[in-house]
Amino acid sequence: MAEAYIIDAVRTPRSIGKLGKGALSTLHPQHVAATVLKALKDRNTLNTADVDDIIWGCSAQAGLQGGDMGRMAALDAGYDVRASGVTLDRFCGSGITATSLAAAQVMSGMEDLVIAGGTEMMSQVTDFGMKMREAGLSAGGIGTGNARLQAKHPQSNQGVCADAIASMEGIGRADLEAFGVESQRRAAVAMAEDRFAKSTVPVIADDGSVILDREEYPRPDTSAEGLAAMKPAFAMIADMPSAKDGPTFRQLINSKYPDLEIVPAHHVGTSSGVVDGAAAILLASESYVQKSGLKPRARIVATANVGDCPTLMLNAPVPAARKVLEKAGLSSNDIDVWEVNEAFAVVVEKFIRDLDLDRSKVNPNGGSIALGHPIGATGAILIGTALDELERTGGRYGLITMCAAGGMAPAIIIERI
């Protein structure tokens, strides 16, 4: 099988995902996506007529985020009209999946130059959801509103799922909060040392002024004492109805795990941040590299997808990591950098414990608890972050994975060149 090389990886800074509060919140999502596409074009002197496809992740494809952002953002970025685009949704896993599909197209020999990435404007998604509720439409959690599906596979609120897993695994609130504090500490060190500088590109207005050139979300002054004083965020949600006249979110989980006592534990300090942002990755075949003179930074080693229990929702990263390691013929000891999305602290804490990993190699520059989680973009962000860290430290292999709604997880292994 042919090689798929990563030529470059870029992302925007992440802004607070609240309308009117975050720097990016009033922009059209296509503007934010076009920012990273233009950066790839300019940084690599791309002939965009050669781009075979743009595979884009976006989970909430509604409102301004509807309408095939992969294609429309490319047009906004000034790409040649021959550069096609498609947009997909694997919930939080969309960015990794976009990259995996782009790599598969190149490795199969069907295409030579493909861009993968994603965008999510959480500020606008939240606002759209509020408008749906005001209109009396369904805007519940994943899987809600479909009694037929819920009877087969109960699916709860993600935060309640996180609390359920922590309760089931015996991972206490203190451990979760220690993880949250460490995420903020590592992110603060990374930003102070400009570890994100290679991949981060500013978002520019049409008049040339800078809209955003720094991370807005991190709270480097986070302390264990401060987190201990916070109230659990999902205690009330657990006992709210999942749909009109439907079971509560707690009842959905207990319908499958009747003996599980769900103890509320997670809050804003141990959950991923709500932010806006975009990221993109440029992949090329060996023949295109030789023809164009582009310099590869890494190659795709293996990809995998796994489904797990949709009721607990967040547990698939461990089996996904095991599956992709087996495909690559590697062991966990071969991985120099792990990037596991910090959807909730329990996801990564359980991942580290189940695979018996060296904590210093997992999310060494912090994660979504400190930096935020722009759903459809996060996977591409993490791949770029892993690559930057491999280059900084001289490591060889990076493994990137994340939980996704419906009980899924994509995973990918890259090798630094």
N, C-alpha and C positions, 0 to 999 in steps of 0.2 A: 504494500500500500504506500502511496506517495506521502510525503511529509506535508504538514500544514505548519507554517512558521508564523509566529507573532512578530510583526514588524514594529508596532508601536501601540501604546495604550494611553489614553487621555481621559480626563474627567473634569467636570466643573467642581468648584467648591460646593458644599452643601449649605443651603440656607434654611432657616426655620420655616417649617411647613404650615404657616398660618397666614391667611390672606391679610395683606396690609402690614404684616410684621416682618416677614422674611423678604430679603432683597429680591429674590426671584419670583415671589408669589404673584405679582401682577403681569408677568411675562406670558406670552403664548408658549405652550410646551414645545412647539416646533422651533421657536427661537433658541430655547435652551439646548435642544437636541442638535440644532444646526451649529451651535457653538463648538461642540466636540467634533462634529464631522468636518467643519472648516479647519479646525486645528490639525486633524489628521492630514487633510489635503495640503495645508501650508507647510507643516513640519517635514513632510516627506516628499514634497514637490510632486504630488500625485497627478497623473493624467486621469481625471475622473471618468473619462470615457472607457477606461479599462476596468472600472469597478463592475464586476459581474452582478453583484447583489449586495443589498444592505439589509441585514436581518436584525430586527429591532425588538426589544422587550418592553412591554408596557402592560401592567396588570389591569388598571382601571381604564379601559378603552371606551370612555363615555365623555360627553361634553367636549371640551377643547382637546381632550386626549384621544378622541375618536378619529377615524379617517386615515388609517395607515401612516403613522408618524414616520416610519422608516423612509418611505418615499417622499413625503411632503417636506420633511426636514432636509433631505438631500437637495431638493429643489431650492429650499430656503438658503442652503449653504453654498449655492452656486455650482453644484455638481452638473456635469454634462447630463442631458436628458436620457442618455442611454444607460445611466446607472439606476438600475431597478431597486425596489425596496419592498419589504414585507414586514408586518408587525405581528408578534405572537404574545401569548399569555400563558405562563406557567406560574402564576402568582409571584411569590417572592423569588422563585427560581428562574424567572424569565431571562435575566442577563446571562447566567451561565448557559442556559439552554440555547440562547441565540448564538453564543460563541461555539458551543458544541456542534450545532447544525452548520454553522459557517465552516468549521474545521472539517466536518464530514464531507461537505461539498468539494472542498479543496483536496482532501485525501482520496476521494473517489475519482478524482481527475475530471470531474464535471465542470469545475470552475477554477480560476487562477487567482483572483483577487476579490476578496469578500470582506466587508466590514460588519462587525457584530457590535451590539451595544444595547442601550436602553435608557429610558427616561421615566421619571415619575414625579409629578407635581402634587405632592400630598396636600398642599394648601388648597388646591383646586378640587382635588378628590373629596376632601372633607367638606368643602363648601357645596359641592354638587350633591353629596349625600344629605346635607341639611336641607337642600331645596327639594330633594326627593321626599324626605319625611314631611316637609311642609305641604307637599302636594298629595300626601296620603299614600305614596307608593312604598313598596317594599325596599328597605335599605338596611336590612339586618346583616348578621354575620355570614360567613361562608356556609353555604348549604341550607340556610334558613329560608323559610317561605316555600319549601318543597317538602310537604309532609310525606310524600311517597318515598323520597330519597332518605329523609330522616328516619323513617321506619326501618330502612335497610342498613344505613350507615349514619348513626347520629353524629352530627358535627356541631361543635360548640364554639364559643368565643375563644380566640387564640390565647388571650391572657388567662382565661379560666383553665385552658388546657395546660398552660405553663405551670400554674399553681397545682394542677392535678398531678403532673409528672413529678414536680418537686416533692409533693406529698407521698407519691408512690415510691420514689427512689430514696426517701429519707434525706433529702438535701435541704437543709434548714435555711431560714432567712438570713442568718449571719453569713453563711457561706456565699449566698447569692449576692449580698451587699458587698462582701469583700471582693467579689468578682467585678461588680460595678465600679467600685473605687479604683481597682487596678486598670480597668479599661480606660478610665479618664486619665490616670497617671501616665499610662503608656502613650496615649494620644497626645498628651501635653509634651512629653519628651520628643515624640516624632515631629510635632509641629515646630518646637524650639530648634530642632536640628535640621529642619527643612527636608525631612525624609519624603514628603509628598510633593516636593517642588517639581520633580521631573515630569510627573503625570498631570499635575493640576494646571488648568488653563483658565484665565479669567473670562467672565461673561461680560461682553461689551455691548453697549447700546448702539443704535444706528448712527448716532452723532459722534461716536468714538469714545465716549466717556465710559468709565468702568462702573459696571453695576455691582459686581461681586468678584473679589479676588482673595477671599479668605474664608475659612470655615466659621459658620455662625453658631453652630449648635453646642460645641464642647463646653463643659463646665469644669475647668481644671481645679477649682477650689472644692470639689466634692469631697466629703469626708465620711468616714464610717459613722460618726455621731449624727451627721446630718441625715444620712439615709435611714438610720435607725429610728429617727423621729417621724418618718413619713408613714402615712396610712397606706395599707395595701390598696392598689388601684382597682382590683377586680372583685373585691368582696361583695359590693352591691350588684355589680353586673352578673355575678354568678346566679343570683336569685331573680333576675329579670327574665321575662318571657322572651324566648328566642324568636317568636313570631306571634302574630295576633292569635290569642287563645291557644298558643302552643306551650310546650314544656319550657321550663327555665333552662338556662345554659348548664347549670349544675345537674339538673335532671337528665339532660342529654348524655352527659358523661356517666352518671350513675346508672342509666339504663343498660349500659354495657359493663360497667365496673361497679356493681351495687354495694360492695363493701368498702369502697374507697371514700375516706373522709378527706375532702378537699380543704386544705388549710390555706387561706389567703396569704400570699407572701410577696409577690412581685408588685413593683410600683414604677414610677417614671425613672428612678435611679437604677433599676435593674431590667429595664425594657428598652428596646430600640427606639431611637429618636425619630420623630415625625419631621421629615425634611423634604426639600425639593432638590433635584439634581439630575445629571445625565453623565454617561460614560460611553466610550467607544474603543474598539480594538480592531486593528488592521491585520488581516491574515493574508498570506500569499503562498503560492506553490513554489517549489524549488525552481521550476522553469521560469516563472515570472521573476523570481529573485535574480536569477542569472541574467535575464534579459534587461531588467530595469536597474540593476545595481543597488537595490534596496538591501539593507543590512538586517538580517534576522536577530532578534533579541532572545527568542525562545522557540521551542517547538511544542506542539500538542502531543502528549504521550498517550493518553487514554481518556475516555469520557464514559459516564454511566448514569443511569436513572433508576430510581427505586421508589416503589410505593410501600407504605406502611399503614398502620392503623389510622384511619381518618378521624376517629373519635378523639384520640390523643393528639393527632395532627402533627406534632413537632418532633417525632422520634426517628425520622428516616435518615438523617445525616450519618449516623453510625453505620447502618448497613450499606448506604451509598458509598461511604469511604472504603469499606471492606471490599465492595464489588469492584470499584475502580482500581484499587491496589492489586487485586487478583488479575484483572485485565492487563495491567501494566507489568505484571511479574515482579512487583515490588512489595516490600514490607513497610510497616509504619516507621521502622528505624531508618529507612531510606529517605524519608521526607524531611527536608530542612525547614520548610515554612508551611504551616497550616493556616488557612484562612477559613474560619467557620463563622457564618453570620450570627451576630449576637441579637437575634430576634428577641430572645429573653435570656437572662443569665443562665437559667437551668439548661438550655439547649447546649451551650458550650461546656458548662460544668459537667454535665452527664457525658458528653462526647469525650472529654479529657479522661474522665474516670473509666469509662467503658473500654477505651483503647489504650489506657495506661500511658499517656503521653507526657513528655517533658513540657511543662506549662510555658516555659520561655519561648518555645517554638510555635505556640498557638496564639494567633492574633498579636504578634509582637509589637505592633504599633497602635494598639487599641482597636475597637470595632464599633459596631452600630450603636451600642449603648452610649458611647462618647460622641461619635461622629454623625450618627443618624442613618436611616435606612430608607432611601428612595426606591421603593419596592422593585420596579422593573429595571432599575439601573444598578442595583447593588451588586449583582453577580459580576458584571463587567468591571465595576470598581474594585472588587476583591481580587479579581485576576490580575489587574494592573498593580494593585498594592503588593500582591505576592511576588510579582516579577520585579518590582522595584526593590523589594527586600532581598530577594535572591541576588540581585546585582550588587546591592550594598554590602552584603555579608559574604559573597562568594559561594553561596549555596547552590545546589544543583536542582533539586526537585521541590515543587510546591504543589500542594493539594488544596483545592478550593471546593467547599460544599456549603449547603444551606438548606434549612427546612422550608417547605412550601405548603400552602394550604391544601387540604384534601389528603394530607398525610404523605407528601412526596418529598424527594430530595434529588437534585442533579448533583453530579460531582465531576471534577476535571483535574487532571494532573498535567502540569507543564514542566519542561526542562529548560533551564537557562542555557543559552549558547554563549 
